[in-house]
Amino acid sequence: MIKLVFILIIYAIFISLGGIDSLLGVAWPEMAREFGVAQSSAGVISMTIGTCTIISSLQAQRITKKVGIGKLVLVSMFLTAIGLMGFAFSRHFFLLIFMALR
């Protein structure tokens, strides 16, 4: 039973960390108007997120061995929360790009 609960928690964490990136597509039309940038500027943010995802994926095994899975997931969730807060409160397009580095 404990294994099932643990697997469900990991699954929920996985979904919550990955689902955030897809929300950009839904919110971007309004964000583009607010920031005064072209619709195609969302590509810059998506490419930044994608590049960081690739880099972190390539380093995941090394970091997991070094700090452990629990700490890695905790730090990842913390950085995701910071990125979301940055997206929510940013007033400039370049700050969005910086927050996408999370």
DRENRO-761008 format. One record per atom (N, C-alpha, C): residue number from 1; x, z, y. Coordinates in steps of 0.05 Angstrom, whole numbers, plus 5000, padded with zeros to 4 digits. Each point is the difference from the previous one (the first is absolute). Example, Ala and Ser with C-alpha at 12.3 -4.5 7.8 and 13.67 -1.06 7.14 Angstrom:
<rs>
num east up north
1 5264 5156 4886 $
1 4982 5000 5024 $
1 5018 5000 5024 $
2 4993 4986 5021 $
2 5016 5001 5024 $
2 4985 5014 5022 $
</rs>
This chain:
<rs>
num east up north
1 5016 5000 4976 $
1 4984 5000 5024 $
1 5017 5000 5025 $
2 5022 5015 5000 $
2 5017 5002 5023 $
2 5014 4973 5005 $
3 5007 4986 4978 $
3 5012 4973 5003 $
3 4980 4981 5013 $
4 4975 5002 4993 $
4 4980 4982 5012 $
4 4997 5006 5030 $
5 4999 5025 5008 $
5 4998 5007 5028 $
5 5025 4990 5015 $
6 5023 5003 4988 $
6 5025 4991 5012 $
6 4999 4970 5004 $
7 4991 4985 4980 $
7 4999 4971 5002 $
7 4980 4992 5022 $
8 4977 5014 5002 $
8 4981 4994 5021 $
8 5011 5005 5028 $
9 5015 5021 5003 $
9 5012 5006 5025 $
9 5020 4978 5008 $
10 5017 4993 4981 $
10 5020 4978 5005 $
10 4985 4974 5007 $
11 4979 4994 4986 $
11 4985 4976 5005 $
11 4988 5001 5029 $
12 4989 5022 5008 $
12 4989 5003 5027 $
12 5021 4997 5021 $
13 5024 5011 4995 $
13 5022 4997 5019 $
13 5009 4971 5002 $
14 5002 4987 4977 $
14 5008 4972 5000 $
14 4981 4983 5016 $
15 4974 5003 4995 $
15 4980 4985 5015 $
15 5001 5006 5030 $
16 5002 5025 5007 $
16 5001 5008 5028 $
16 5024 4989 5015 $
17 5023 4998 4986 $
17 5024 4990 5013 $
17 4999 4969 5003 $
18 4988 4987 4981 $
18 4998 4971 5001 $
18 4977 4989 5016 $
19 4979 5014 5001 $
19 4976 4991 5014 $
19 5002 4998 5030 $
20 5018 5015 5011 $
20 5003 5001 5029 $
20 5009 4974 5012 $
21 5017 4986 4986 $
21 5011 4975 5011 $
21 4978 4978 5002 $
22 4980 5001 4983 $
22 4979 4980 5001 $
22 4981 5005 5023 $
23 5000 5024 5011 $
23 4982 5005 5023 $
23 5008 4985 5025 $
24 5024 4992 5002 $
24 5009 4985 5024 $
24 4984 4975 5003 $
25 4994 4986 4979 $
25 4985 4975 5002 $
25 4972 5004 5011 $
26 4988 5023 4994 $
26 4973 5006 5009 $
26 5000 5007 5030 $
27 5019 5015 5008 $
27 5001 5010 5027 $
27 5014 4982 5020 $
28 5015 4980 4990 $
28 5017 4985 5018 $
28 4986 4984 5022 $
29 4977 4987 4995 $
29 4988 4986 5023 $
29 4995 5017 5025 $
30 4991 5024 4996 $
30 4996 5018 5022 $
30 5026 5010 5012 $
31 5020 5006 4982 $
31 5026 5009 5010 $
31 5014 4978 5015 $
32 4998 4975 4992 $
32 5013 4978 5014 $
32 4989 4998 5028 $
33 4974 5002 5003 $
33 4988 4999 5027 $
33 5010 5023 5017 $
34 5001 5024 4989 $
34 5008 5024 5015 $
34 5029 4998 5009 $
35 5017 4989 4983 $
35 5029 4998 5006 $
35 5007 4975 5015 $
36 4981 4981 5002 $
36 5004 4975 5014 $
36 5021 4982 4986 $
37 4999 5000 4973 $
37 5018 4983 4985 $
37 4983 4980 4983 $
38 5014 4980 4990 $
38 4986 4979 4984 $
38 4992 5011 4973 $
39 4980 4987 4988 $
39 4991 5008 4973 $
39 5023 4998 4980 $
40 5017 4981 5004 $
40 5022 4995 4982 $
40 5021 5023 5001 $
41 4999 5017 5019 $
41 5019 5022 5002 $
41 4997 5020 4978 $
42 4977 5000 4987 $
42 4996 5017 4976 $
42 5020 4993 4979 $
43 5009 4975 4999 $
43 5020 4992 4980 $
43 5026 5015 5003 $
44 5008 5006 5025 $
44 5025 5015 5005 $
44 4998 5028 4987 $
45 4977 5012 5005 $
45 4996 5027 4988 $
45 4999 4999 4970 $
46 4985 4980 4989 $
46 4998 4997 4971 $
46 5028 4994 4988 $
47 5016 4984 5013 $
47 5026 4994 4989 $
47 5018 5025 5001 $
48 4997 5016 5021 $
48 5016 5024 5002 $
48 4992 5019 4978 $
49 4974 5003 4995 $
49 4991 5017 4978 $
49 5009 4990 4973 $
50 4998 4974 4996 $
50 5009 4987 4975 $
50 5030 5004 4995 $
51 5016 4995 5021 $
51 5029 5003 4998 $
51 5007 5029 4993 $
52 4988 5019 5013 $
52 5005 5028 4994 $
52 4991 5008 4972 $
53 4978 4988 4991 $
53 4991 5005 4973 $
53 5020 4990 4980 $
54 5010 4976 5004 $
54 5020 4989 4982 $
54 5025 5018 4999 $
55 5010 5007 5024 $
55 5024 5017 5001 $
55 4995 5027 4986 $
56 4977 5012 5005 $
56 4995 5026 4987 $
56 4996 4997 4970 $
57 4989 4978 4991 $
57 4997 4995 4972 $
57 5027 4997 4986 $
58 5018 4986 5013 $
58 5026 4997 4989 $
58 5016 5026 4999 $
59 4994 5019 5017 $
59 5014 5025 5001 $
59 4986 5023 4986 $
60 4975 4994 4990 $
60 4984 5022 4988 $
60 5013 5014 4977 $
61 5012 4986 4982 $
61 5012 5013 4977 $
61 5023 5018 5008 $
62 5017 4990 5018 $
62 5023 5016 5009 $
62 4990 5026 5015 $
63 4980 4997 5017 $
63 4990 5023 5015 $
63 4986 5019 4981 $
64 4985 4990 4981 $
64 4986 5017 4981 $
64 5019 5017 4984 $
65 5022 4988 4991 $
65 5020 5015 4985 $
65 5013 5021 5018 $
66 5003 4994 5026 $
66 5014 5018 5018 $
66 4982 5024 5008 $
67 4975 4995 5007 $
67 4983 5021 5011 $
67 4977 5008 4982 $
68 4993 4984 4980 $
68 4978 5006 4983 $
68 4974 4987 5009 $
69 4982 4996 4982 $
69 4975 4985 5006 $
69 4982 5016 5019 $
70 4999 5026 4996 $
70 4982 5017 5016 $
70 5008 4999 5030 $
71 5025 5004 5005 $
71 5009 4999 5028 $
71 4998 4972 5012 $
72 5005 4980 4983 $
72 4998 4972 5010 $
72 4971 4994 5008 $
73 4981 5007 4983 $
73 4972 4995 5007 $
73 4991 5016 5025 $
74 5009 5025 5002 $
74 4994 5016 5023 $
74 5011 4988 5026 $
75 5024 4991 5000 $
75 5012 4988 5023 $
75 4986 4973 5006 $
76 4994 4985 4980 $
76 4986 4975 5004 $
76 4973 5004 5012 $
77 4985 5020 4991 $
77 4974 5006 5012 $
77 5003 5009 5029 $
78 5020 5016 5005 $
78 5006 5010 5028 $
78 5006 4977 5018 $
79 5017 4982 4991 $
79 5007 4976 5017 $
79 4976 4982 5004 $
80 4983 4997 4980 $
80 4976 4984 5003 $
80 4981 5013 5020 $
81 4998 5026 5000 $
81 4983 5014 5019 $
81 5011 4996 5029 $
82 5026 5002 5003 $
82 5012 4995 5026 $
82 4995 4971 5009 $
83 5003 4981 4982 $
83 4995 4972 5006 $
83 4971 4996 5009 $
84 4981 5012 4986 $
84 4972 4998 5007 $
84 4994 5012 5027 $
85 5012 5023 5005 $
85 4996 5012 5027 $
85 5012 4983 5021 $
86 5023 4988 4995 $
86 5012 4982 5019 $
86 4983 4975 5005 $
87 4988 4989 4979 $
87 4982 4977 5003 $
87 4975 5009 5017 $
88 4990 5023 4995 $
88 4976 5009 5014 $
88 5005 5005 5029 $
89 5023 5010 5007 $
89 5004 5009 5028 $
89 5019 4982 5016 $
90 5011 4979 4988 $
90 5019 4983 5015 $
90 4986 4984 5021 $
91 5014 4996 5022 $
91 4989 4986 5023 $
91 5015 4973 5004 $
92 5020 4995 4984 $
92 5016 4976 5003 $
92 5004 4987 4973 $
93 5001 4973 5000 $
93 5003 4985 4975 $
93 5027 5007 4987 $
94 5021 5003 5015 $
94 5026 5006 4987 $
94 5000 5027 4987 $
95 4984 5019 5010 $
95 4998 5026 4986 $
95 4987 4996 4973 $
96 4981 4981 4998 $
96 4987 4995 4974 $
96 5022 4990 4980 $
97 5017 4982 5010 $
97 5021 4990 4982 $
97 5018 5023 4991 $
98 5007 5018 5019 $
98 5017 5023 4993 $
98 4986 5017 4979 $
99 4974 5005 5004 $
99 4985 5017 4981 $
99 4997 4986 4973 $
100 5001 4974 4999 $
100 4999 4985 4975 $
100 5025 5005 4983 $
101 5021 5010 5012 $
101 5025 5005 4986 $
101 4997 5024 4981 $
102 4980 5015 5003 $
102 4997 5024 4984 $
102 5004 4994 4971 $
</rs>
